């Protein structure tokens, strides 16, 4: 997986030597870096096909041949035999073929160099290596991971849940971690450590013998951080807490941490504590590839009137937030209830659905909204 910041750094280096636009796409077919900033975040169908097939290159002769793809050459990025992403160069394929080949080789060389440099500057103490494996290595060796955990005296047969703490001011990182570890409820099996400059990551143990631990885990975490929360409030320290998923297997800790990072990137709220299990719907929608959504809904996006699509985005977004309570939704939009009802009934009529009475219709409308908002 290519990090977005690194990809953009690579693009900036490459475009210094060429007048052609260059894009880098991730494993989902999303453009994560480009010489044309307006294309970042959009779907690139040719890249998606390369990543999810045995093809190494796709020549695009016309702009409309693939969704979100311009004329040019797209080539797989391989590092140590692993398909990491796709690099695309825009232009006439016959004209840019030599440039595309050189660009691909340059991107791969720069990526390999950056990875080697990153590895060489990391201190490889046991705990640091353990941390590195559970936060950066999706396919870390399970036996190696468990061996390190055993040497560090971390049991695997207990449930832990990650808390990713983001500190706006990095100077408080050490004091924050010290406060957590000195808390009365901090246990020897709680795994806590600094991460980068502004983060602290904690894998908090959960007592699975308590039959209500699923129901009460939020209160458990609040009690655990009580002293630290009082301290940051007194000092006026801004901190956000992203709480991931329950795990009882070390190889799964990587995904629990990624769930925290997904919250940080995608859930924007004024609340200081954000829980992954409160946002499962958004997560599931986010991981469904746009290509799949497009295959289901592209006709709706092409033939529904533009004004109706605009109303759908506005109304359904608010209905989702208010659990499909039309009265509350109209209040949230500062719209007269009759106006809201007129627009909503018009949408329901043209689609022949009734989300208030049918869960199937509700899910259809939610996913149609998701498609239109990503289109």
SELUMKOL-164796 format. One record per residue (C-alpha): residue number from 1; residue in three letters; x negated, z, y. Coordinates in steps of 0.2 Angstrom, whole numbers. Example, Ala and Ser with C-alpha at 12.3 -4.5 7.8 and 13.67 -1.06 7.14 Angstrom:
BEGIN
 resi resn    px    pz    py
    1  Ala   -62    39   -22
    2  Ser   -68    36    -5
***
This chain:
BEGIN
 resi resn    px    pz    py
    1  Unk     0     0     0
    2  Unk    -7    -5    17
    3  Unk    -5     7    31
    4  Unk     3     0    46
    5  Unk   -10     6    59
    6  Unk   -24    -1    48
    7  Unk   -15   -18    46
    8  Unk   -13   -19    65
    9  Unk   -31   -15    68
   10  Unk   -36   -29    55
   11  Unk   -25   -41    64
   12  Unk   -33   -37    81
   13  Unk   -50   -41    73
   14  Unk   -45   -57    65
   15  Unk   -35   -65    80
   16  Unk   -51   -63    91
   17  Unk   -58   -78    80
   18  Unk   -43   -89    79
   19  Unk   -29   -96    90
   20  Unk   -17   -96    76
   21  Unk    -4   -82    74
   22  Unk    -8   -71    59
   23  Unk     4   -59    50
   24  Unk     2   -45    37
   25  Unk    17   -41    26
   26  Unk    19   -25    15
   27  Unk    26   -24    -3
   28  Unk    44   -25     3
   29  Unk    41   -41    12
   30  Unk    41   -33    29
   31  Unk    29   -39    43
   32  Unk    19   -23    47
   33  Unk     6   -31    59
   34  Unk     6   -47    68
   35  Unk    -2   -57    83
   36  Unk    16   -59    89
   37  Unk    23   -41    91
   38  Unk    41   -47    91
   39  Unk    40   -51    73
   40  Unk    34   -33    67
   41  Unk    47   -25    57
   42  Unk    56   -41    52
   43  Unk    59   -47    34
   44  Unk    48   -61    27
   45  Unk    55   -69    12
   46  Unk    40   -79     6
   47  Unk    29   -63     6
   48  Unk    42   -54    -4
   49  Unk    42   -68   -17
   50  Unk    23   -68   -18
   51  Unk    23   -49   -21
   52  Unk    36   -49   -34
   53  Unk    30   -64   -44
   54  Unk    14   -71   -51
   55  Unk    12   -83   -36
   56  Unk    -4   -81   -26
   57  Unk     1   -93   -12
   58  Unk    16  -101    -4
   59  Unk    15  -116     8
   60  Unk    30  -117    20
   61  Unk    33  -134    27
   62  Unk    48  -130    38
   63  Unk    53  -114    47
   64  Unk    70  -113    38
   65  Unk    64  -114    21
   66  Unk    63   -95    19
   67  Unk    71   -81    28
   68  Unk    61   -74    42
   69  Unk    47   -86    38
   70  Unk    39   -99    50
   71  Unk    29  -115    44
   72  Unk    12  -110    38
   73  Unk     2  -103    23
   74  Unk     5   -86    15
   75  Unk    -7   -78     3
   76  Unk    -8   -63    -8
   77  Unk   -20   -49    -3
   78  Unk   -29   -42   -18
   79  Unk   -40   -27   -18
   80  Unk   -49   -22   -34
   81  Unk   -36   -32   -44
   82  Unk   -21   -24   -36
   83  Unk    -8   -34   -25
   84  Unk    -8   -24    -9
   85  Unk     2   -36     2
   86  Unk     2   -53     9
   87  Unk    -7   -62    24
   88  Unk     2   -77    33
   89  Unk    -5   -89    45
   90  Unk     7   -99    55
   91  Unk     5  -118    58
   92  Unk     4  -134    49
   93  Unk    -1  -131    31
   94  Unk   -13  -146    30
   95  Unk   -21  -141    46
   96  Unk   -23  -123    44
   97  Unk   -28  -122    25
   98  Unk   -47  -118    29
   99  Unk   -42  -105    42
  100  Unk   -30   -97    30
  101  Unk   -43   -96    16
  102  Unk   -56   -88    28
  103  Unk   -43   -76    35
  104  Unk   -37   -70    18
  105  Unk   -55   -67    13
  106  Unk   -59   -58    30
  107  Unk   -43   -47    28
  108  Unk   -48   -42    10
  109  Unk   -66   -38    15
  110  Unk   -61   -28    30
  111  Unk   -48   -18    19
  112  Unk   -61   -15     6
  113  Unk   -73    -9    19
  114  Unk   -61     3    27
  115  Unk   -56    10    11
  116  Unk   -74    13     6
  117  Unk   -78    21    23
  118  Unk   -63    32    21
  119  Unk   -68    38     4
  120  Unk   -86    41     9
  121  Unk   -82    52    24
  122  Unk   -70    63    14
  123  Unk   -77    79     7
  124  Unk   -74    80   -11
  125  Unk   -71    99   -14
  126  Unk   -59   102   -28
  127  Unk   -45   107   -17
  128  Unk   -48    92    -5
  129  Unk   -48    80   -20
  130  Unk   -32    88   -26
  131  Unk   -24    86    -9
  132  Unk   -31    68    -8
  133  Unk   -23    64   -25
  134  Unk    -6    71   -21
  135  Unk    -4    63    -3
  136  Unk   -13    46    -4
  137  Unk   -14    40   -22
  138  Unk     3    34   -29
  139  Unk    -4    31   -46
  140  Unk   -16    46   -47
  141  Unk   -23    50   -65
  142  Unk   -11    63   -71
  143  Unk   -25    71   -83
  144  Unk   -37    72   -68
  145  Unk   -24    79   -57
  146  Unk   -19    92   -69
  147  Unk   -37    97   -73
  148  Unk   -40   100   -54
  149  Unk   -24   110   -53
  150  Unk   -30   121   -68
  151  Unk   -47   124   -60
  152  Unk   -38   129   -44
  153  Unk   -26   140   -54
  154  Unk   -10   131   -49
  155  Unk     3   132   -62
  156  Unk    14   116   -65
  157  Unk    28   124   -74
  158  Unk    36   130   -58
  159  Unk    47   122   -45
  160  Unk    39   118   -28
  161  Unk    46   109   -13
  162  Unk    36   102     1
  163  Unk    37   107    20
  164  Unk    27    95    31
  165  Unk    25   103    48
  166  Unk    20    93    63
  167  Unk    12   101    78
  168  Unk    13    92    94
  169  Unk    -3   101   100
  170  Unk   -16   100    87
  171  Unk   -26   115    94
  172  Unk   -13   126    85
  173  Unk   -16   119    68
  174  Unk   -28   133    61
  175  Unk   -18   147    69
  176  Unk    -2   140    62
  177  Unk    -9   139    44
  178  Unk   -16   157    46
  179  Unk     1   163    51
  180  Unk     9   155    36
  181  Unk    -3   162    24
  182  Unk    -2   180    31
  183  Unk    17   180    29
  184  Unk    24   193    18
  185  Unk    33   180     7
  186  Unk    18   169     5
  187  Unk    13   169   -14
  188  Unk    -3   164   -23
  189  Unk     6   149   -31
  190  Unk    11   142   -14
  191  Unk     0   127   -10
  192  Unk    -4   126     9
  193  Unk   -17   116    18
  194  Unk   -21   106    35
  195  Unk   -18    88    34
  196  Unk   -25    76    47
  197  Unk   -26    84    64
  198  Unk    -8    89    68
  199  Unk     0    93    52
  200  Unk     1   107    39
  201  Unk     8   103    22
  202  Unk    15   117    11
  203  Unk    22   116    -7
  204  Unk    32   131    -7
  205  Unk    37   139   -24
  206  Unk    55   141   -28
  207  Unk    62   155   -40
  208  Unk    71   144   -53
  209  Unk    78   160   -61
  210  Unk    89   163   -46
  211  Unk   105   153   -51
  212  Unk   109   149   -33
  213  Unk    92   142   -28
  214  Unk    99   125   -25
  215  Unk   112   132   -14
  216  Unk   101   144    -5
  217  Unk    84   135    -3
  218  Unk    86   132    15
  219  Unk    88   151    18
  220  Unk    73   154     7
  221  Unk    62   143    17
  222  Unk    68   150    33
  223  Unk    64   168    27
  224  Unk    47   162    21
  225  Unk    43   155    38
  226  Unk    52   168    48
  227  Unk    36   176    56
  228  Unk    28   159    60
  229  Unk    44   153    68
  230  Unk    45   169    79
  231  Unk    26   166    84
  232  Unk    29   147    89
  233  Unk    44   152    99
  234  Unk    35   165   108
  235  Unk    20   154   112
  236  Unk    31   139   116
  237  Unk    24   128   103
  238  Unk    33   112    98
  239  Unk    34   110    79
  240  Unk    45    99    68
  241  Unk    48   103    49
  242  Unk    51    89    37
  243  Unk    57    96    20
  244  Unk    56    85     5
  245  Unk    62    86   -13
  246  Unk    60    98   -28
  247  Unk    47    94   -40
  248  Unk    40   102   -56
  249  Unk    27    89   -60
  250  Unk    10    87   -51
  251  Unk    11    67   -52
  252  Unk    28    68   -43
  253  Unk    21    78   -28
  254  Unk    15    61   -21
  255  Unk    33    56   -20
  256  Unk    39    72   -13
  257  Unk    26    71     1
  258  Unk    32    53     4
  259  Unk    50    59     6
  260  Unk    44    70    20
  261  Unk    35    56    29
  262  Unk    50    45    27
  263  Unk    60    58    36
  264  Unk    47    59    50
  265  Unk    48    40    52
  266  Unk    66    37    50
  267  Unk    77    52    55
  268  Unk    77    55    74
  269  Unk    86    71    78
  270  Unk    84    86    90
  271  Unk    84    98    76
  272  Unk    67   106    72
  273  Unk    71   106    53
  274  Unk    76    90    44
  275  Unk    80    91    25
  276  Unk    78    76    14
  277  Unk    94    80     3
  278  Unk   104    79    19
  279  Unk    99    61    21
  280  Unk   100    53     4
  281  Unk   112    40     9
  282  Unk   101    33    23
  283  Unk    86    34    11
  284  Unk    95    24    -3
  285  Unk   100    11    10
  286  Unk    83    10    17
  287  Unk    74     6     0
  288  Unk    86    -8    -5
  289  Unk    76   -24    -1
  290  Unk    84   -34    13
  291  Unk    83   -49     2
  292  Unk    95   -41   -10
  293  Unk   107   -36     5
  294  Unk   106   -54    11
  295  Unk   111   -62    -5
  296  Unk   127   -51    -5
  297  Unk   132   -52    13
  298  Unk   124   -67    22
  299  Unk   141   -76    22
  300  Unk   149   -61    31
  301  Unk   134   -62    44
  302  Unk   137   -80    46
  303  Unk   155   -82    47
  304  Unk   162   -66    55
  305  Unk   165   -68    73
  306  Unk   150   -61    84
  307  Unk   162   -49    93
  308  Unk   169   -42    77
  309  Unk   151   -39    71
  310  Unk   147   -30    87
  311  Unk   163   -19    85
  312  Unk   158   -16    67
  313  Unk   141    -9    71
  314  Unk   148     2    85
  315  Unk   163     8    76
  316  Unk   156    10    58
  317  Unk   140    19    64
  318  Unk   151    32    72
  319  Unk   163    33    58
  320  Unk   149    37    46
  321  Unk   143    51    57
  322  Unk   160    59    58
  323  Unk   164    57    40
  324  Unk   177    43    44
  325  Unk   187    54    55
  326  Unk   195    41    67
  327  Unk   200    54    80
  328  Unk   182    62    81
  329  Unk   175    44    81
  330  Unk   185    38    96
  331  Unk   180    54   105
  332  Unk   161    51   101
  333  Unk   163    34   108
  334  Unk   172    40   123
  335  Unk   185    27   118
  336  Unk   204    29   120
  337  Unk   211    32   102
  338  Unk   223    17   104
  339  Unk   209     5   109
  340  Unk   199    12    94
  341  Unk   213    10    82
  342  Unk   216    -8    88
  343  Unk   198   -13    85
  344  Unk   197    -4    69
  345  Unk   213   -11    62
  346  Unk   207   -28    67
  347  Unk   191   -26    57
  348  Unk   201   -19    42
  349  Unk   213   -33    42
  350  Unk   200   -47    42
  351  Unk   191   -39    28
  352  Unk   207   -33    19
  353  Unk   200   -15    16
  354  Unk   206     3    19
  355  Unk   191    15    19
  356  Unk   202    30    22
  357  Unk   211    27     6
  358  Unk   198    19    -5
  359  Unk   181    25    -9
  360  Unk   176     7   -15
  361  Unk   182     1     2
  362  Unk   172    14    11
  363  Unk   156    10     2
  364  Unk   159    -9     5
  365  Unk   160    -6    24
  366  Unk   145     6    24
  367  Unk   134    -7    16
  368  Unk   141   -21    26
  369  Unk   137   -11    42
  370  Unk   119    -8    35
  371  Unk   116   -26    32
  372  Unk   123   -31    49
  373  Unk   112   -18    57
  374  Unk    96   -24    48
  375  Unk   100   -43    51
***
